[in-house]
């Protein structure tokens, strides 16, 4: 199993253990349920800021939280050009 797939299945398992629906998590993050599904199926990895919110919502143990944050996709810095 790839690390993306393992991450996704961990997110899904924790969400289901807490009895939280995809829609509720999506609403809390400001993303679509489709996006939550893509993360949980391992098609994509959440950006770091989304992962931070997922850790707050799903409240995994510290070791799991650290692993999830390590796997998160870095947020690209915004470059503003002034002329």
Helices and strands as residue ranges (DSSP letters): H 3-18, H 22-29, H 33-40, H 48-58, H 62-71
